[in-house]
Amino acid sequence: MATDLWALRKRVGQSIWLDNLSRTLIHDDILRRYIDEDGISGVTSNPSIFQKAIHSSPYYQDDLRRSAEPAERLYERLVVEDLRMACDLLHPVHRETDGDDGWVSWEESPRLAQDEAATVAEAQRLRGLVQRDNLLIKVPATPAGVRALSTLIAQGISINVTLMFGLAHVRAVYAAYQKGLTQWVAGGGDPRRVKAVASLFLSRVDTLVDKKLEMIGSPEALALRGKAAVALAKSAYAIYRETFHGEHFAALRAAGGRPQYLLWASTSTKNAAYPDLLYVEPLMGPETINTLPDETLSKLRDHGTLAARVEEDMTGARRIMEQLAHLGIDMDGDVAEQLQMEGLAAFARSFEEMLAEVERATM
């Protein structure tokens, strides 16, 4: 019997967003069925997703063949249409949840990741292109991106902060969000109009940390394989609870300010030896989001067990983080910064490959 995924939002308080967007999903009514049947309440996208969509979906081909526009301008026009349609499909969710849910994310060009001013200007431009209230602009948790986050929130622009890999990233992003929201409210802005999420990437953490543990090779090290990412996520959730349910956010909460939910990203298991829902089932909990690719969503529907678990064994999660540090694995330094740089490089490659795909298709 299939798992009733609607129960995850109703009973546990976690939203499931689809980590995919294409014209096929929209025109073949797949996204609508996900929303109606599974309670999918948001969509995330990135350059890799759009590159695959443009390569594989037949619904772009007429536009690609007819256009003489430069590749980047054509890509943008195609994507804007997809985003508007996805936002419209999710608008009832957005309305019913008073803006807490029903969001669609669009990633800025990875070329801008280290440029604060350009990140701010691009977010303003992209929001103007789509013209939908339930659009989140994705900016990376680089130092420039974190500074831009404060500026954008202070302007009332809703943001999905991406490429977070460590607790230092979480703390910096939360501080920047609160600074921006304070400025927005002080200037007379309605805090209910602003939404922000913080995307913590998981499977890549285990991939890198497992390699380091195997290089150490001791029984203590090998016993920690496959445990770092979930421990990191649980530790991040503890920071979330302390930040947004503590006294420092109390005034903003009373004014209507929204906490910045953690979003679990990169949740498909990369190691076949690990459970296929390793980054899903242990991290179910209130005021969180999990963004799943279609395959992981199908596995959750097929054999997932729904229960609030993110706060289970927080002591064990802290112990794992301490053991990793004892072994010389610097989760906030070497691991988080290496993974963020690799993530930016991967998105940049996908972005250029996607533009090349568009250019080839117009020839």
C-alpha positions in Angstrom: 0.0 0.0 0.0 1.4 3.4 -1.0 2.4 5.9 1.7 0.0 8.8 2.0 2.4 11.7 1.6 -0.2 14.2 2.4 0.1 13.0 6.0 3.7 14.3 6.2 2.5 17.9 6.0 -0.7 17.4 8.0 0.7 15.3 10.8 4.4 16.0 10.9 4.5 19.6 9.6 7.1 19.0 6.9 6.7 20.2 3.3 7.8 18.1 0.4 9.1 20.1 -2.6 9.9 18.6 -6.0 13.6 18.9 -7.0 12.7 19.1 -10.7 11.1 21.4 -13.2 10.5 20.9 -16.9 7.8 21.7 -19.5 7.1 17.9 -19.7 6.2 17.9 -16.0 3.8 20.8 -16.6 2.2 19.9 -20.0 1.8 16.2 -19.2 0.1 17.1 -15.9 2.7 15.3 -13.8 3.3 18.3 -11.6 -0.4 18.8 -11.1 -0.8 15.2 -10.0 2.1 15.5 -7.6 0.4 18.5 -6.1 -3.1 16.9 -6.0 -2.2 13.4 -5.1 1.0 13.7 -3.0 0.7 17.1 -1.5 3.8 18.4 -3.2 3.9 22.0 -2.1 6.9 23.6 -3.8 9.5 23.2 -6.6 13.2 23.8 -6.7 15.4 24.1 -9.8 19.0 24.7 -10.7 21.1 24.9 -13.9 21.5 21.1 -14.0 17.8 20.5 -13.9 17.1 23.0 -16.7 19.9 21.6 -18.8 18.4 18.1 -18.5 14.9 19.5 -19.2 15.9 21.3 -22.4 17.9 18.3 -23.6 15.1 15.7 -23.0 11.7 17.4 -23.3 10.0 17.7 -26.7 8.1 20.8 -25.6 11.0 23.2 -26.1 11.9 22.1 -29.6 9.7 24.5 -31.6 10.8 27.5 -29.6 14.4 26.5 -30.0 14.2 25.9 -33.8 12.4 29.2 -34.5 14.5 31.5 -32.4 17.4 33.6 -33.5 18.0 35.0 -30.0 21.4 34.6 -28.2 21.4 31.4 -26.2 21.3 33.0 -22.8 18.4 35.2 -23.7 16.5 32.3 -25.2 17.1 30.1 -22.2 15.8 32.8 -19.9 12.7 33.3 -21.9 12.0 29.6 -21.9 12.6 29.2 -18.2 10.5 32.3 -17.3 7.5 30.6 -19.0 8.1 27.4 -17.1 8.5 29.2 -13.8 5.3 31.2 -14.3 3.3 28.0 -15.1 4.7 26.3 -12.0 4.0 29.3 -9.8 0.5 29.4 -11.1 0.0 25.6 -10.4 1.2 26.2 -6.8 -0.6 29.4 -6.2 -3.6 27.8 -4.5 -1.2 26.2 -2.0 0.5 29.6 -1.5 -2.9 31.2 -0.9 -4.2 28.5 1.4 -1.0 28.5 3.6 -0.9 32.4 3.7 2.4 32.4 1.9 4.2 29.8 4.1 4.2 27.3 1.2 3.6 26.9 -2.5 7.0 28.4 -3.6 9.0 27.9 -6.8 12.8 28.6 -6.8 14.9 30.0 -9.6 18.7 30.0 -9.3 20.8 33.0 -10.2 23.6 32.5 -12.6 26.6 30.9 -10.8 28.8 33.5 -12.5 27.6 36.0 -9.9 28.3 33.9 -6.7 31.2 36.1 -5.5 29.7 39.5 -6.4 27.4 41.0 -3.8 26.1 43.9 -5.9 25.5 41.8 -9.0 23.7 39.2 -6.9 21.3 41.9 -5.5 20.7 43.4 -9.0 20.1 40.0 -10.6 17.6 39.0 -7.9 15.6 42.2 -8.5 15.7 41.6 -12.3 14.6 38.0 -12.1 11.7 38.7 -9.8 10.6 41.4 -12.2 10.8 39.0 -15.2 8.6 36.3 -13.6 6.2 38.6 -11.8 4.8 36.0 -9.4 4.4 36.4 -5.7 5.4 32.8 -4.9 8.9 33.0 -6.6 12.0 32.4 -4.5 15.3 33.6 -5.9 18.2 31.3 -5.1 21.4 32.9 -3.9 24.5 30.9 -2.7 25.7 31.0 0.9 29.0 32.5 -0.2 30.2 35.5 1.9 28.9 37.8 -1.0 25.7 35.9 -1.2 25.1 36.1 2.6 25.6 39.9 2.5 23.3 40.1 -0.5 20.7 38.1 1.5 20.4 40.9 4.1 20.0 43.5 1.4 17.3 41.6 -0.5 15.3 40.7 2.5 15.4 44.3 3.6 13.9 45.1 0.2 11.1 42.5 0.7 12.5 40.0 -1.8 12.0 36.3 -0.9 15.1 34.2 -1.1 16.2 30.5 -1.0 19.8 30.4 0.2 21.5 27.5 -1.4 24.8 25.6 -1.2 25.0 25.4 2.6 27.2 22.6 3.9 28.1 23.4 7.5 26.9 24.9 10.7 28.9 28.1 10.2 26.9 28.6 6.9 23.7 28.1 8.9 24.6 30.6 11.5 25.7 33.2 9.1 22.6 32.8 6.9 20.3 33.1 9.9 22.0 36.2 11.2 21.8 37.8 7.8 18.1 37.0 7.4 17.3 38.5 10.7 19.2 41.6 10.0 17.4 42.1 6.7 14.0 41.3 8.1 14.6 43.8 11.0 15.4 46.5 8.4 12.4 45.6 6.3 10.0 45.9 9.3 11.7 49.1 10.5 11.1 50.6 7.1 7.3 49.8 7.3 7.4 46.6 5.3 4.9 43.8 6.1 7.0 40.8 7.3 4.3 38.4 6.1 5.3 39.3 2.5 8.8 37.9 3.0 9.8 34.3 2.9 13.3 32.8 3.1 14.5 29.2 3.3 18.0 27.8 4.0 19.1 24.9 1.9 21.5 22.5 3.6 23.0 19.9 1.2 23.4 16.4 2.6 24.5 13.5 0.4 27.6 15.3 -0.8 28.7 15.7 2.8 28.7 12.0 3.4 30.5 11.3 0.1 33.4 13.6 1.1 33.5 12.7 4.8 33.4 9.0 4.0 36.5 9.3 1.9 38.3 11.1 4.7 37.2 8.4 7.2 38.4 5.6 4.9 41.8 7.3 4.6 42.0 7.4 8.4 41.0 3.7 8.4 40.6 3.2 12.2 37.6 1.2 13.5 36.3 4.4 15.1 36.6 6.3 11.8 35.0 3.5 9.7 32.1 3.2 12.1 31.1 6.8 11.3 30.7 6.3 7.6 27.3 7.4 6.4 26.5 9.3 9.6 28.0 12.8 9.2 25.2 14.3 7.0 22.3 13.3 9.2 24.2 14.4 12.3 24.9 17.7 10.6 21.3 18.2 9.7 20.0 17.4 13.2 22.6 19.9 14.6 21.4 22.5 12.2 17.8 21.9 13.3 18.9 22.5 16.9 20.3 25.9 15.8 17.0 26.6 14.0 15.0 25.9 17.1 17.3 28.0 19.3 17.3 30.9 16.7 13.7 31.2 15.7 11.9 29.9 18.9 14.1 31.9 21.2 14.0 35.4 22.6 16.1 37.0 19.8 13.5 36.4 17.2 10.5 36.9 19.5 9.8 40.5 18.5 10.0 39.7 14.8 7.8 36.7 15.3 5.2 38.8 17.2 5.2 41.2 14.3 4.4 38.4 11.8 8.0 37.5 10.7 8.4 34.0 9.4 11.2 31.7 10.6 13.7 30.7 7.9 13.0 27.0 7.5 15.7 24.6 6.8 15.4 22.8 3.5 17.1 19.5 3.1 18.7 19.4 -0.3 20.8 16.8 -2.2 18.6 14.1 -0.6 19.0 11.2 -3.1 21.4 8.6 -1.6 24.7 8.4 -3.6 26.0 5.3 -1.9 24.0 2.2 -2.8 25.0 0.5 0.5 23.0 3.1 2.4 19.2 3.2 2.9 17.5 4.9 -0.1 15.6 7.2 2.3 18.7 8.0 4.5 18.2 11.8 4.0 14.4 11.7 4.2 13.0 9.6 7.0 15.4 10.6 9.9 14.9 14.3 9.0 11.1 14.5 9.1 10.0 17.2 11.5 8.0 20.4 11.9 8.9 23.6 10.1 11.2 21.9 7.7 11.2 21.2 3.9 12.7 18.3 2.0 13.2 18.7 -1.7 13.2 15.4 -3.5 13.9 14.3 -7.1 11.2 12.2 -8.8 13.0 8.9 -8.1 13.3 9.6 -4.3 9.8 10.8 -4.2 8.6 7.6 -5.7 10.6 5.6 -3.1 9.1 7.6 -0.3 5.6 7.0 -1.7 6.4 3.2 -2.1 7.9 2.3 1.3 8.4 5.5 3.4 7.4 5.6 7.0 6.1 9.0 8.2 7.0 10.2 11.7 8.6 13.2 13.3 12.3 12.1 13.8 14.5 15.1 13.3 14.8 15.8 17.1 15.4 12.1 18.0 18.8 11.4 19.5 20.1 14.9 19.3 22.8 13.8 21.9 23.9 11.1 19.4 24.2 13.7 16.6 26.3 16.0 18.8 28.5 13.0 19.7 29.1 12.2 16.0 30.1 15.8 15.3 32.5 15.7 18.2 33.9 12.3 17.1 34.5 13.7 13.6 36.3 16.7 15.1 38.4 14.5 17.3 39.5 12.6 14.2 40.6 15.9 12.6 37.7 16.3 10.2 36.9 20.0 10.1 33.2 20.0 9.2 32.9 23.8 9.1 36.3 24.4 7.5 37.7 21.9 5.1 34.5 20.0 4.4 32.0 22.8 4.1 34.2 25.1 2.1 35.4 22.4 -0.3 31.9 21.3 -0.9 30.6 24.8 -1.5 33.4 25.5 -4.0 32.7 22.2 -5.8 29.0 22.9 -5.8 29.6 26.3 -7.4 31.9 24.8 -10.0 29.3 22.0 -10.8 26.5 24.6 -11.2 28.8 26.7 -13.4 29.6 23.7 -15.6 25.9 22.9 -15.9 25.0 26.4 -16.7 27.5 26.6 -19.6 26.5 23.1 -20.8 22.9 24.2 -20.8 23.7 27.3 -22.8 25.6 25.2 -25.3 22.6 22.8 -25.5 20.3 25.8 -26.3 22.8 27.1 -28.9 23.1 23.7 -30.6 19.3 23.3 -30.8 18.9 26.6 -32.6 21.3 25.8 -35.4 
